[in-house]
Amino acid sequence: MGMCPRQVMVALLLLIAACGLAQEQIPPADSVAPPARVDPKRIDLKPDASGAVSPEQVRAFLRQAEVNDLENNKRLRDYTYIQRDEEHKLDGHGQVKKVESNTSEILQIYGEQVERRIEKDDKPLPEPEAKKEEEKIQKVIDKRKNESEEARRKRLEKEEKAREEARKFVLEVADAFDFRLAGSEVVDGFDTWVLDAEPRPGYQPKYRASKMLTKFRGRVWIDKREAQLVKLDIVAIDTLSFGLIVARIHKGTRVVLEQTKINDEVWLPKHVAVHVDVRVALFKNINEDVDVTYRDYKKFRTDTKITLVGEESRE
């Protein structure tokens, strides 16, 4: 089976997770306790005379980032929000030939993140399409409501396995890149460390997924006080292949991620911009700019109930 455009996008955005700073979309298993939180004030980057930051410091930073990430993901389950995706499809000369947008409401149902599309090109969905979205939500509710203990156990085991693989991936970043402290910068009111990352010569990936790290360089802005990601800018410096002929991400593909602090308790995405230059199999080229915005984060009470029509009601 070939890789669809959405799967290619997901594979590309895995690099964000590699920095240990973007939200995991896997609900934390109830039986797995998060690691103890480290006092972020203890983290202080100390570059050498050339401005380089040691791998040991980076590993400590990534461990703190992972702890923060788990906490952010846990708190994300208490929020609904609106996500708007805008795609600018480009021609062979880089000119925009078509613009499309989809707006969705992101819900949390039985600990599972579920997307309900509510607008197409900034207009409400036609009644038949809106009805299909409501039916999709109801299927998720029914599935989780009637889930057996055995099915739940298997699902949680699968999630924990994926979580462990992600942790391994995160901790290898310090070995894959040479980090250099570029300075300090205030971004959206947050005082940040600015770190440049270049692929480390001679790096040998320990895991299959880690091979992609050699194909990117980037810059990250990290909040000094809390060791949280404020901004990430990465670019492909070489062609990245998935399988023999399944998909190729070309040099110049770029991802910019921006996060912000919500309700003085959790750091969540506010904007992602992606320039995609991808060839899928032997037939389809994808050349487009994707702009994703996140807004209207709303914390809901534990007694919130999602009804069939999708409106929130409180018992």
Secondary structure, 3 states (H helix, E strand, C coil): CCCCHHHHHHHHHHHHHHCCCCCCCCCCCCCCCCCCCCCHHHCCCCCCCCCEECHHHHHHHHHHHHHHHHHHHHHHCCEEEEEEEEEEEECCCCCEEEEEEEEEEEEEECCEEEEEEEEECCEECCHHHHHHHHHHHHHHHHHHHCCCHHHHHHHHHHHHHHHHHHHHHHHCHHHHEEEEEEEEEEECCEEEEEEEEEECCCCCCCCHHHHHHHHEEEEEEEECCCCCEEEEEEEECCCEEECCCCEEECCCCEEEEEEEEECCCEEEEEEEEEEEEEEECCCEEEEEEEEEEEEEEEECCCCEEECCCCCEEEC
